[in-house]
Amino acid sequence: MHYLFEKGQPYGKKLLLLHGTGGDETSMLEIARFLDEEATLLSFRGTVQEDGMNRFFKRNGLNQFDLVSLEEETDHLIQSIRSVSEDKGISLDEWVFVGYSNGANIAAHMLLERELAVKNAILFHPMSLGVDTQKFSLSDKTFWLSVSENDPIVSKEASNQLIHQLQIREAKVTIAATHSGHQITMDEINQAKQWLSKH
């Protein structure tokens, strides 16, 4: 799986970046450096192509997800994360997921559906993928989510469903409300940065 790795300062955060549809391994770098300029960065490129755009799993139309692809690509991504982490001598529980849209969705799915040691996640404009098969506690996990009142892609129901899925499994969830549609704003990034500094 194609990825980019940048070693940061020893006391910087370790940020694992997952882009939105049409992005690549460089798309989230500027945001990540703003979140913590001393961070170690690991950024993956989604392996699925949709009309020439990179994604982390297939869909059959807007918000119609290919669940077979989702599970296959989730396992593939976890394998890649484990492999790079081992190679770089980084423990899985040191990573903070930073995902946007499609990348935020697969990050949430990994933590909901696989017992993964990653404990913290910053998710810009995520939604529930409608999969809810596990019952293990997420009480050791903390999530920061941005949710927009007028997001044309993520409905209020879909973001609320994800929040419910996380909270019912005892995850600690911080929600940042925005009115800016589906794009990431400076206000969101500033709020995420403040949250990150405490985790």
Salt bridges, closest charged atoms under 4 A:
GLU6 OE2 - ARG33 NH2 2.58
GLU25 OE2 - HIS2 NE2 3.32
GLU25 OE1 - ARG45 NE 2.79
GLU50 OE1 - ARG55 NE 3.88
GLU50 OE2 - ARG59 NH2 2.91
GLU71 OE2 - HIS109 NE2 3.14
GLU71 OE1 - ARG114 NH2 2.68
GLU73 OE1 - HIS76 ND1 3.53
ASP75 OD1 - ARG114 NE 2.78
ASP87 OD2 - LYS88 NZ 3.93
GLU94 OE1 - LYS14 NZ 3.37
ASP140 OD2 - LYS119 NZ 3.90
ASP140 OD2 - LYS141 NZ 3.78
GLU149 OE2 - LYS156 NZ 3.85
ASP151 OD2 - HIS125 ND1 3.16
ASP151 OD2 - HIS182 ND1 2.73
GLU188 OE1 - HIS125 NE2 3.06
